[in-house]
Amino acid sequence: MQNSELVKYLFANLQNICTFVPIIDTCNFVHFMKGREEVYSNKIRAGKRTYFFDVHSTRSDDYYITVTESKKRFDGKFEKHKIFLYKEDFNKFEAMLHEVIQHIKTELLPDYDFEEFDRRREQYAAEALERGEEVEEVAEEVLEKENELSTRWDD
């Protein structure tokens, strides 16, 4: 078994390994094996989904990005999908993301108002604040309204 295969095997079977060898601290083992530390994190709530954008550092003082989509399943667990983006691909990724978004906006949906959801979000928040609701309640209400709007896309 090659080193990379061994590492993949260990990660895939980490729970089993830790069950049989209780002296292994799972968190420290994963941190040691991955050799990374989260240095910045931000998220976007988008209807039933949440997108996490995390910057991680490596042991060699390098950085990369993970983008994680998280969606709550019917059974209460979360389904997650993750991509890793390394520094040598930042410019290509950014350019291609911009290109495909512009293609949709200009070629496929030129008449669509992409600012619609931002205006609705601001409107919901303003209405909730006028009713004297707390910031947390306002955020929850806005999220519920967004869930209603995005339900058609989540199925």
PyMOL commands that set and color helices and strands:
alter all, ss='L'
color gray80, all
select helices_A, chain A and resi 3-12+14-20+26-34+87-108+116-130+135-154
alter helices_A, ss='H'
color red, helices_A
select strands_A, chain A and resi 36-46+49-58+63-72+78-86
alter strands_A, ss='S'
color yellow, strands_A
deselect
rebuild
show_as cartoon
